[in-house]
Amino acid sequence: MRSIRPRSAVIALALVSASIAGCGGDDGGDISRDDAVSALAEGLATDSGLSDTQAECLAGEIIDAVGLDRLVEAGLDSGGDIEQLDEGIQADLVTATFDAFEPCAIDITQLGE
């Protein structure tokens, strides 16, 4: 099992939690994968300093790895608090975020600049 540095895990969770709440629809209806990726990517680009391309790549990787249904069930599409989630989904979000850094050409040392 790979070890994740605690500071990096906090950064990953902060990125996702700050951005994912914007994924929900105003009417409480179902959200499509494309809409969720767009909303998460917009938040990631705004909150992290990622390029639009990197943010869209990261958002797609996270949603595909963790599962849109799981994220919606956890309440993250309607502003749910990521820190209140069970450790399993938190770990999956962190892992998905880190796993996406290389294919999305993201250098973690440049996040938030």
C-alpha positions in Angstrom: 0.0 0.0 0.0 1.3 3.4 -0.9 1.7 6.0 1.8 0.2 9.4 1.3 1.9 12.4 3.0 -0.7 14.0 5.4 -0.2 17.5 4.0 -0.7 16.3 0.5 -3.9 14.5 1.5 -5.2 17.6 3.2 -4.5 19.6 -0.1 -6.3 16.9 -2.1 -9.4 16.9 0.2 -9.5 20.7 0.3 -9.4 20.9 -3.5 -12.2 18.4 -4.0 -14.4 19.6 -1.1 -14.1 23.3 -2.1 -15.1 22.4 -5.7 -17.5 19.5 -5.6 -20.4 21.2 -3.8 -21.0 23.2 -7.0 -21.9 20.0 -8.9 -25.6 19.8 -7.8 -28.4 21.1 -9.8 -30.5 24.0 -8.5 -33.7 22.0 -8.8 -32.4 18.9 -6.9 -32.7 16.8 -10.1 -30.2 14.3 -11.4 -26.9 15.5 -12.6 -25.2 14.1 -15.6 -21.5 13.1 -15.6 -20.7 15.9 -18.0 -22.4 18.5 -15.9 -20.6 17.2 -12.8 -17.2 17.2 -14.5 -17.8 20.7 -15.7 -18.9 22.0 -12.3 -16.1 20.3 -10.5 -13.5 21.4 -13.1 -14.7 25.0 -12.8 -14.2 24.9 -9.0 -10.9 23.2 -9.2 -9.6 25.7 -11.7 -10.7 28.6 -9.6 -9.6 27.2 -6.2 -6.3 25.7 -7.2 -4.6 27.6 -10.0 -4.9 24.6 -12.4 -5.3 25.3 -16.1 -8.8 24.6 -17.5 -7.5 21.5 -19.2 -5.9 20.1 -16.1 -9.0 20.9 -14.0 -11.3 19.1 -16.5 -8.9 16.1 -16.6 -8.7 15.9 -12.8 -12.5 16.3 -12.4 -13.2 13.5 -14.9 -10.7 11.2 -13.3 -12.1 11.8 -9.8 -15.7 11.3 -10.8 -14.9 8.2 -12.8 -12.7 6.6 -10.1 -15.0 7.4 -7.1 -18.3 7.2 -9.0 -20.9 9.9 -9.6 -23.6 8.0 -7.8 -21.4 7.6 -4.7 -20.7 11.3 -4.6 -24.3 12.2 -5.0 -25.4 9.7 -2.4 -22.8 11.1 0.0 -24.5 14.5 -0.5 -21.5 16.2 -2.0 -23.5 17.5 -4.9 -25.6 19.7 -2.6 -22.9 21.1 -0.4 -22.3 18.2 1.9 -19.2 18.5 4.2 -16.5 16.2 2.9 -15.0 15.9 6.4 -18.3 14.3 7.6 -17.9 11.5 5.1 -16.9 8.1 6.2 -13.1 7.4 5.9 -13.6 5.1 3.0 -15.0 7.7 0.6 -12.5 10.3 1.9 -9.6 7.8 1.1 -11.1 7.1 -2.3 -11.3 10.8 -3.1 -7.7 11.4 -2.0 -6.4 8.3 -3.9 -8.4 9.3 -7.1 -7.0 12.8 -6.9 -3.4 11.7 -6.5 -3.8 9.0 -9.2 -4.9 11.7 -11.6 -2.0 14.0 -11.1 0.3 12.2 -13.6 -2.1 11.6 -16.4 -3.4 15.2 -16.0 0.1 16.6 -16.0 -0.4 18.2 -12.5 2.6 19.1 -10.3 1.3 19.1 -6.7 4.0 21.6 -5.7 2.4 24.2 -7.9 -1.2 23.9 -6.5 -2.7 27.0 -5.1 -0.1 29.4 -6.7 
